[in-house]
Amino acid sequence: MHGVDRQRLAQLALRQTLHKGRFYNLDRIPGHGLRDFLRWQRESRGRFPGGQRFPVQPPPDDLLHGKAEEPRLTWIGHATFLFRHGDTNLLTDPVFSERVSPVQWAGPKRYTPPALTVDQLPPIHKVLISHNHYDHLDLHSVRALHGRFGEQITWYVPEGVGDWFRKRGIHNLVELGWWQSAPHGCGEAFFVPAQHFSGRTGTDRNRSLWGGWIIDIDGFRLYFAGDTGYGSCFSDIGDVFGGVDLALLPIGAYAPRWFMQPVHVNPEEAVQIHLDVKARRSVAMHWGTFVLTDEPMDEPPLQLRAALETRALDPADFLVLQHGETIAARDTRT
């Protein structure tokens, strides 16, 4: 695992992205508002692509028990992964609900069920939260996890999101801004930039931060990018960390491009992030679970395969998993 350029990390941490109570992206991006949203709805006639249910692979029998001597990754769905290494079990953006919405009777519906339920999980020690959008921060899932595991979980959250947890009686938090880090028992966690936005109501846009996490656990470096458009921050991440063992990168929710490009990468841009952050291997996420935008649910993996071919990259460099599929996270290729 590469060392961290602490001097560059400290320089980047000095960048001020908070102004008058709101956070801003590092790069200037178009500010799409209500008028643009209405144009999107008018052009699409308010019709999303049809939902598809993808196969769910049952996890291996030994996934939920004992110690993971080597790092293992399971895709539960959307941006939710279970990562196990040594004595640590970690979740990313846990969403187990049927809808990603303020209410469970309306809003984007889950078409592919979660590969595991909260009751089926092994003991969870760490949870990474990328931002507060409903398809990444889900109240029902958070309550279920806290109800089962309590203060055993350390929640890693962006600056400004901690209050949301404290109001719900959850206090075992690590709350960080961009380029800040915190040690833990078997390594260190870093919060790094993404190009996106935040908000759960009509009045709190960008009142809390968004981003990705790099976490070192027992000599293995995992990068969870969260939700993002393409920007200059990814080459900075590559420069600071000198590479990651495994990157979890979004490939879906990108159409129409005129509206989504600033905040959601397409597969071609995801491949560029893979290269920018110097990932030994990447895994695709943020597709195949919910219908959020205009591209068909099965299109992102096809576009990813084409993008890898265009860049003359091995498909094994950037994997597309089935829901529930478990892989050895360490790349043993020479």
N, C-alpha and C positions, 0 to 999 in steps of 0.2 A: 504494500500500500504506500502511495506517495505521501511525502510530508506536505504540510500546509504552509503556504507563503504567508507567515504571520504579519509581515510588514505590509504587504499588499492588502491583506484582510483588514488591517487597521485603517489604511488609507480609504478603502471603499466604505468602511463603516462611518466615516465622517460625512458622507453625502447626506444632505438633509432632504428628505422627501415628504415631510409633514409641514403643511402650511395652513394656518387658520383652522386647525382641527381636522384637516383632511389629508390623506396620503395621496401621492402621485407616483406614476411610473417613472423610471429612470429615463426612458426615451419618450419623446413627444408623440402621442398617438391621437387619432381623431376621436372626438368626444361624441359618440353616438347617443342621442337622447330619445325622447318619446317620439319625435317626428320621424326619426329613422326607423324606430321599432314599428311604427304604424305603416311606414313604406314597405318594410319587410312583410308585414302581415297582409298588406294589400296586394303585393306582387305574388305572394304565395297563396293568396286567397284563403289564408288561415288554415290551409291543409298541410299537415305534416305527412311524411312517408308512413307507410303501414308498419306496424310493429311486428317484430320477429322474435320468436323464442329460440335461442341457441342451445345446443346440447350442454348439459352440466355433467362434468366428469366427477364421479365420487372420489373424494380424497383418499389417499392410501390409509390403511388401518393404523399405521404407526405414527400418523401425522399428529395426532392429538394427545399423544402420551410420551412421557419420558423427555430426555434431553436430546436436542439436535446437535450432534457432534460437528456436523458440517452445515453451513447455511442453506436453508430451503425456503422457497417462495411459493405461495398458493394464491391464485387469483380468485377472489370471492365474487367480484363483479364491479363494473364501473371503475372507480378509483380506489376500491377497497382491496387491499392485499393483507395476507398474513405472512409475516417474515419470522422465521425461527432460526436462532443461532445460539448455541451454548445454552445458557440458562435464561435467555431473553426471548420472549414472544412479543411481537410488535404488530400493530395494525396501522394501516394508513386510511385516512378519511372514511371511517366506518359508517356505511349506510346499508341498513338491512330492511328498511321500510318499503312498503308497496308503492308509495308516491314520494317524490321529492318536491315538497310544497309546504306552505304553512298549515295546510289541512290535509287529511287523508282521504277526503271524498272528492278532491279535484287536484289538478296539476299533473305533471309528467308521471306516467305510469311505468312500473317495472314490468318488462316483458320476459326477461330471463331471471329466474329466482336466484337468490344468493346461494352460493355453493355450500355455505355453512350458516347456521343460525348462531345467535349469541350463546344459546345454551349448549351448542356443540363445540364451542371454542375451547382450546386449552387455556390455562391461566394466562391472562394478558398483563404484561408489565409496562408497556409503553404504547402510546397512541400518538401519531403525528397528524395534526390538523393543518391543512394548507390555507384555508380561508373560510369565510362564513356563509357561502352560498348553500342553498338547501340540498343540493346534490353532493355536497362535501361535508357539511356539518348538519347532522340530522338529530333533532331533539330526542326522538323515540329511541334511536340507537344508543345515543349517549346515556340516556337514563337506564336503558337495559344493561349496558356495560358497567355503569357505576353501581347499579343494583346488585349485580353478580360479583364484581371484583372490588368495589369500593376503593379505598385509598391505596390498594395494591398497584393501581394504574397511575403512572405519571403521564399527564397530558401535556404534549408539546404544542403550543399554540402561538399564532402571530400576535404581535403587539396590538392591543386594543380588543382582543377576543377574550382575554382572561375574565373580564367582568361578566360576560355571558355565562361562563362556567360558575363563577362564584355565586351568582344569583340563584343558581340551581344546586347549591350546596357542595360543589366540587372545588377543592382547594389544593390538591396536589398537582400544581401547574408549573411548567417552565414557559415563560412568556418572553419572546425575543423579537427584536427588530432585525432588519436585514444586516447580514454579515456578523451578527452576534452569535456567541456560542455558549454552551454550558456543558461541563463535564458530567458524566454519569459513571456508574460503577465499573463499566467495562469499555469506556471510550469517551466520545465527545459528540454532541449534537450541534449542528450549525443551521441557522435559518438563512436562506439565500433568496435573492429576488426572483420574481417572475413578472411577466407583463400581463396584468389582469385588472381586476377591480373587486370591490367588496360591497356588501349590503344585503339586508334581509327585509327591509321595509322601504317605503318611498322617501324616507327622510335621513337614512343613515349611510348613504352611498359614500364609500371610501373613508368612513370613520374608523375602520380597523384595517390592518395590513393584510397582505396576501403574499404568498411565496411558496418556496419549496424547502425541503429539508435534506441535508446531508448528515448521515449519522454513521459514526464509526463504532462498530461492535466487535470486540475480540479480533481485531485485525482485518475486518471486512468493512468496506465502505459502500453504503447504500445511498442512492440519490432518488428522492421522490419529488418529482417536479411540480405536482399539484396541477393547477389549471392555468394555461398560459398561451399568449401569443408569442411570436418570435421577436426577440430583441437582442440588444448588445450584451445583456447580462450573462448570457450563456458562455460567451468567450471569456468573460471575467471569471466565471465559475471554473472553467477549464484551467485558466492561468493560476488561480489561487490554489486549487486542489491537485492539479497535475494529473487528474484522472479519477474515475470511480470504478469500482468493480461491477456494479449493476445499477442501471438507471431505469426508473419507471416513468414512462413518457406518454402523454396523451396523444391520441391520433384521430379523435372524432370530435363532432360538434363544430364543424368548420364551414358549413354552407348556410347562406350565400356568402361568398368571400368578401364582398364590399362591406358587409355588416360585421362578420365574425373575425376577419383577419386580425384586427388589432388585439384580440383577447383569446383566440383559439387557434392553435396551429393546425395545419393540415398535415397529412403524412409526410409530404416532402420536407416541410419545415421541421417536423419531428426528427427526421433523419439528420438534418443539419444540427439540431440540438445534440443528438447522439455524438456527432463528430466534435462539436464545440466543447462539450464537457469531457471529452476523451474517455467515453465509456468503453470498458472492455466488452460489455454486452448490455443490451437494453431489452425491455419488455413493454409491449403496448398496453395502454389502458384507455379509459374514457370512451368506450365504444361498446355496442352490443348489449346494453342493459336497458337504457332509457332512450326514447325518441326526444331529442332536445332541439334539433335543427333540421335543415332541409335535405341533407344527404341520406340515401338509403342506409339502413342499419348495417348491412353487410358490405358496404363500399369501402370503409377505411382500411381493412386488411388488404383488399385488392390494390388500393392506391399505394399502400406501404410497400407491397411486393414490387410494384412497378418502380417506385422511388429507389429502392435498394438496387434493382437491376440497373437503373440509370446511373447510379453512383458506383457501380461495379462492386457492391458490397455483398457479402455472404448473407443469405437470409437468416443464418444462425447468429449473426451479429445483433439482430433486432427481432425478437421472437414475438409471435402472436399466440397466446395461450387460449385453450378452451376454458370456459368458466369451470372452476374447481380444479384445474390442472395444477400439479405440484412439480416443481423442477428443482434440481440442485442449483443453487444460486451462484456458486463459484464456477467460473469458466475455466475448465481444465484443458482447453485446447492449447496446443503449443504454438 
